[in-house]
Amino acid sequence: MFSSIGFIGTGTMGAAVARAAVKGAQGAPVLLANRTRSKAEAVARELGAQTADNETVARECSLIFLGVKPQMMEALLAPLKFSLDERPGRFVLCSMAAGLSIAR
């Protein structure tokens, strides 16, 4: 269904959702990015996924999970705004941050 699945934030919650996503990815590449690259690398090794930076995930993945704390969301998305706004095709952006509205 999705050509690629990306995760920005691979902490406890992001890694748990990534484990489930890899099982259902049906061969689609799964890209993992994290503020601490070594954390993304460890989860990638466990799952047989690839690591990437936030910009690559934002630019290339058709399903993007945002697994960052609510107070970090604005700082995370600000540098990705152009890449997300200029994407030619459709994509799904899924936030795991509790308490944030879509508008915010």
C-alpha positions as CSV (number, residue, x, y, z in Angstrom):
1,M,0.0,0.0,0.0
2,F,2.8,2.5,0.9
3,S,5.9,2.7,-1.2
4,S,8.0,3.5,1.9
5,I,7.5,4.0,5.6
6,G,9.6,6.4,7.6
7,F,10.0,7.2,11.3
8,I,11.3,10.4,12.8
9,G,11.9,9.5,16.4
10,T,12.8,5.9,17.3
11,G,12.5,6.1,21.1
12,T,10.3,3.6,23.0
13,M,7.0,4.4,21.2
14,G,8.6,5.0,17.8
15,A,10.5,1.8,17.9
16,A,7.5,-0.2,19.0
17,V,5.4,1.1,16.1
18,A,8.4,0.5,13.7
19,R,8.5,-3.1,14.8
20,A,4.8,-3.5,13.9
21,A,5.2,-1.5,10.6
22,V,8.1,-3.7,9.4
23,K,5.9,-6.8,9.8
24,G,3.2,-5.3,7.6
25,A,5.5,-3.3,5.2
26,Q,5.1,-6.0,2.5
27,G,8.7,-5.3,1.3
28,A,8.5,-1.6,1.3
29,P,11.6,0.1,2.6
30,V,11.5,1.3,6.2
31,L,13.7,4.4,7.1
32,L,14.5,5.3,10.7
33,A,15.7,8.7,11.8
34,N,16.4,9.8,15.4
35,R,18.1,12.8,17.1
36,T,20.6,10.3,18.5
37,R,21.7,8.5,15.3
38,S,23.0,5.5,17.3
39,K,19.5,4.8,18.6
40,A,18.1,4.7,15.1
41,E,21.0,2.4,14.0
42,A,20.3,0.0,16.9
43,V,16.6,-0.3,15.9
44,A,17.5,-0.6,12.2
45,R,19.8,-3.5,12.9
46,E,17.2,-5.2,15.0
47,L,14.5,-4.8,12.2
48,G,16.6,-5.0,9.1
49,A,15.6,-1.4,8.2
50,Q,17.7,1.5,7.0
51,T,18.7,4.7,8.8
52,A,18.2,8.1,7.3
53,D,18.1,11.7,8.4
54,N,14.9,13.6,9.0
55,E,15.0,15.4,5.7
56,T,15.3,12.2,3.7
57,V,12.3,10.7,5.6
58,A,10.2,13.8,5.0
59,R,11.1,14.0,1.3
60,E,10.9,10.3,0.4
61,C,8.5,8.3,2.5
62,S,4.8,7.9,1.7
63,L,3.9,7.1,5.3
64,I,5.7,9.1,8.0
65,F,5.4,8.5,11.7
66,L,6.5,11.4,14.0
67,G,7.6,9.8,17.3
68,V,8.8,12.9,19.2
69,K,7.7,14.5,22.4
70,P,4.9,17.1,22.0
71,Q,7.2,20.0,23.2
72,M,9.7,19.0,20.5
73,M,7.3,18.9,17.5
74,E,7.5,22.5,16.4
75,A,11.3,22.5,16.4
76,L,11.3,19.2,14.5
77,L,8.9,20.3,11.8
78,A,10.1,23.8,11.2
79,P,13.2,22.8,9.1
80,L,11.1,20.2,7.2
81,K,8.3,22.5,6.2
82,F,9.6,23.2,2.7
83,S,10.3,19.6,1.9
84,L,6.8,18.6,3.1
85,D,5.0,21.5,1.4
86,E,6.8,20.9,-1.9
87,R,6.2,17.1,-2.2
88,P,4.7,16.3,-5.6
89,G,2.6,13.3,-4.5
90,R,0.4,12.4,-1.6
91,F,1.7,11.2,1.7
92,V,0.4,10.4,5.2
93,L,1.9,12.1,8.2
94,C,1.1,10.4,11.5
95,S,1.9,12.0,14.8
96,M,2.3,10.0,18.0
97,A,2.5,13.2,20.1
98,A,-0.4,13.2,22.6
99,G,-2.2,16.4,23.2
100,L,-1.4,18.2,19.9
101,S,-4.1,19.2,17.5
102,I,-3.6,18.8,13.7
103,A,-3.8,22.6,13.3
104,R,-1.0,23.1,15.8
